Amino acid sequence: MKVYDISVPIHPDMIIYEGNPGMALERVDSIEDGASANVSRLELGVHTGTHVDAPLHFLPDGAGSESVDLEPLIGPAVVMDATSVERDLDEQALAGLEIPDATQRVLLKTSNGRLWDAGAFTHNFVRLTGSGARYLIGKGVRVVGIDFLSIGDGEAHRELLGAGVIPIEGLDLRQVEPGEYELACLPLKLEGSDGAPARAVLLPLTG
């Protein structure tokens, strides 16, 4: 079965959201130096690469990553072609995508994909607005993902997280055609954290 890994690789030179902690991987025990096993230390921000936002990210009294419900993060999903949208995924833009009714998991494939090869972070990416977030909430969407390091502006975050919608950020959808898939995205169980790195995959739906 074909498995589409839609997570971005984590490495020291990866693109990080401006102002966020960087990434470092250090070998602290080495077989080459006489240790019985290789052991490494990892340092990174919780919003590094592909990750899931917890309510605490934008809601002062919101729950941490350990409380994110996994059930919505596993199941049928639709990858929507939003590559024609130039800047804002507002209500009008999303209505034009014709997201199927009763869709609970929406992954937005935008022109952001090219930014993974840009070498540096930019604020010029396609993102949700508050009206776009409210539109998705009104349609009953439970999970929404996007192919760069932020799902949207502050209003969009607060709308989604306040309504219990789970944002997945930092997806790589360049090798995935729009359509229906099975999604599995599991964030790390970090207690008290405002976000958590995740591994996300898509499986083609079979008959």
C-alpha positions as CSV (number, residue, x, y, z in Angstrom):
1,M,0.0,0.0,0.0
2,K,1.3,3.5,-0.9
3,V,1.9,5.6,2.2
4,Y,2.3,9.4,1.7
5,D,4.6,10.8,4.4
6,I,3.3,14.4,4.6
7,S,5.7,15.4,7.4
8,V,8.7,17.6,6.8
9,P,12.2,16.4,7.8
10,I,13.6,17.8,11.0
11,H,17.2,19.0,10.6
12,P,19.4,21.9,11.8
13,D,19.0,23.9,8.5
14,M,15.2,23.5,8.3
15,I,12.8,26.5,8.0
16,I,11.6,27.7,11.4
17,Y,8.8,30.2,12.1
18,E,10.4,33.6,12.7
19,G,11.3,34.0,16.4
20,N,10.7,30.3,17.3
21,P,13.5,28.1,18.8
22,G,15.8,26.4,16.4
23,M,16.7,22.7,16.2
24,A,19.8,20.9,17.4
25,L,20.7,17.2,17.5
26,E,23.8,16.3,19.6
27,R,25.4,12.9,20.1
28,V,26.1,12.6,23.8
29,D,27.2,8.9,23.9
30,S,28.9,7.3,20.9
31,I,29.8,3.7,20.1
32,E,32.8,5.2,18.2
33,D,34.1,6.7,21.4
34,G,33.6,3.5,23.4
35,A,30.0,3.7,24.6
36,S,27.8,0.6,24.4
37,A,25.2,2.5,22.3
38,N,24.6,5.8,20.5
39,V,22.5,8.2,22.4
40,S,21.5,11.7,21.2
41,R,20.0,14.9,22.7
42,L,17.3,16.7,20.7
43,E,16.4,20.4,21.2
44,L,13.6,22.0,19.3
45,G,10.5,24.2,19.7
46,V,7.2,22.5,19.9
47,H,6.0,24.2,16.8
48,T,8.9,22.9,14.7
49,G,8.2,21.3,11.3
50,T,5.0,19.3,11.2
51,H,3.1,19.8,14.4
52,V,-0.3,20.1,16.1
53,D,-1.4,23.2,18.0
54,A,-3.0,22.7,21.4
55,P,-5.6,25.1,22.7
56,L,-3.1,26.5,25.1
57,H,-1.2,28.0,22.1
58,F,-3.7,30.9,21.9
59,L,-6.1,30.4,24.7
60,P,-4.7,31.3,28.2
61,D,-6.7,28.7,30.0
62,G,-6.7,26.2,27.1
63,A,-5.6,22.5,27.4
64,G,-2.1,21.3,26.7
65,S,-0.9,18.9,24.1
66,E,-1.5,15.9,26.3
67,S,-5.2,16.6,26.1
68,V,-5.5,16.7,22.3
69,D,-8.1,14.2,21.2
70,L,-6.5,11.6,18.9
71,E,-9.7,10.3,17.4
72,P,-10.3,13.3,15.1
73,L,-6.7,13.0,13.9
74,I,-7.2,9.5,12.4
75,G,-9.8,8.9,9.7
76,P,-11.0,10.0,6.2
77,A,-9.7,13.3,5.0
78,V,-9.9,15.4,1.9
79,V,-7.0,17.2,0.4
80,M,-8.4,20.4,-1.2
81,D,-6.7,22.1,-4.1
82,A,-6.3,25.7,-2.9
83,T,-3.3,26.5,-5.1
84,S,-5.2,29.3,-6.9
85,V,-5.7,31.3,-3.7
86,E,-3.0,34.0,-3.6
87,R,-3.1,35.2,0.0
88,D,-6.1,34.8,2.3
89,L,-8.2,31.7,2.8
90,D,-11.3,33.6,3.9
91,E,-14.9,32.6,3.8
92,Q,-15.3,33.5,0.1
93,A,-12.1,31.6,-0.9
94,L,-13.1,28.5,1.0
95,A,-16.6,28.5,-0.3
96,G,-15.1,28.5,-3.8
97,L,-13.2,25.3,-3.1
98,E,-16.5,23.4,-2.7
99,I,-15.4,21.3,0.3
100,P,-17.7,18.3,0.4
101,D,-20.5,18.4,3.0
102,A,-19.9,16.3,6.1
103,T,-16.1,16.5,5.7
104,Q,-14.4,16.4,9.1
105,R,-10.8,16.5,8.1
106,V,-9.6,19.1,5.6
107,L,-6.0,19.5,4.4
108,L,-5.4,22.6,2.3
109,K,-2.9,22.2,-0.5
110,T,-1.8,25.7,-1.4
111,S,1.0,27.5,-3.2
112,N,2.9,27.4,0.1
113,G,4.5,24.2,-1.0
114,R,7.2,26.0,-2.9
115,L,8.3,27.8,0.3
116,W,9.8,24.6,1.7
117,D,12.6,25.0,-0.9
118,A,13.0,28.8,-0.2
119,G,15.8,28.3,2.4
120,A,14.4,31.0,4.8
121,F,11.1,31.8,6.5
122,T,8.8,34.3,4.9
123,H,5.6,35.9,6.1
124,N,4.2,35.9,2.6
125,F,2.3,32.6,2.7
126,V,-1.4,31.6,2.3
127,R,-3.3,31.3,5.5
128,L,-6.7,31.2,7.1
129,T,-8.5,34.3,8.3
130,G,-11.1,34.5,11.0
131,S,-13.9,34.3,8.5
132,G,-12.3,31.3,6.9
133,A,-12.0,29.6,10.3
134,R,-15.6,30.3,11.1
135,Y,-16.7,28.9,7.7
136,L,-14.9,25.6,8.4
137,I,-16.4,25.5,11.9
138,G,-19.8,26.0,10.5
139,K,-19.3,23.1,8.1
140,G,-18.5,20.8,11.0
141,V,-14.8,20.4,10.2
142,R,-12.9,18.9,13.2
143,V,-9.3,19.0,11.8
144,V,-7.7,21.4,9.4
145,G,-4.2,21.2,8.1
146,I,-2.1,23.5,5.9
147,D,1.2,23.2,4.0
148,F,3.3,25.8,5.9
149,L,4.2,26.8,9.5
150,S,1.0,28.5,10.5
151,I,-2.7,27.7,9.9
152,G,-3.6,31.4,9.9
153,D,-3.7,34.7,11.7
154,G,-4.3,35.1,15.4
155,E,-8.1,35.4,15.0
156,A,-8.2,32.2,13.0
157,H,-6.2,30.3,15.7
158,R,-8.5,31.6,18.4
159,E,-11.7,30.7,16.4
160,L,-10.5,27.2,15.6
161,L,-9.0,26.3,19.0
162,G,-12.0,27.8,20.8
163,A,-14.3,25.6,18.8
164,G,-12.3,22.5,19.4
165,V,-11.0,22.3,15.9
166,I,-7.5,20.8,15.7
167,P,-5.0,22.6,13.5
168,I,-2.1,20.7,11.8
169,E,0.7,22.9,10.6
170,G,3.8,22.3,8.6
171,L,2.5,19.7,6.2
172,D,4.2,18.8,2.9
173,L,1.5,18.1,0.3
174,R,3.7,18.6,-2.8
175,Q,3.6,14.9,-3.8
176,V,-0.1,14.5,-3.0
177,E,-2.9,15.0,-5.5
178,P,-6.2,16.5,-4.3
179,G,-8.7,14.0,-3.3
180,E,-9.8,11.6,-0.6
181,Y,-7.4,9.8,1.8
182,E,-7.1,8.2,5.2
183,L,-5.2,10.5,7.6
184,A,-3.1,9.5,10.6
185,C,-1.4,12.3,12.5
186,L,-0.1,11.6,16.0
187,P,1.4,14.5,18.1
188,L,3.8,13.8,20.9
189,K,2.1,13.6,24.4
190,L,3.8,16.6,25.9
191,E,2.2,17.6,29.2
192,G,1.4,21.3,29.6
193,S,2.7,22.2,26.1
194,D,1.1,24.6,23.6
195,G,2.0,22.4,20.7
196,A,3.6,19.1,19.7
197,P,5.6,17.8,16.8
198,A,3.8,15.1,14.9
199,R,4.3,12.5,12.1
200,A,1.5,12.7,9.6
201,V,0.7,10.2,6.8
202,L,-2.0,9.7,4.2
203,L,-3.2,6.4,2.8
204,P,-5.2,6.2,-0.4
205,L,-8.8,5.0,0.2
206,T,-9.4,1.6,-1.3
207,G,-12.7,0.3,-2.6
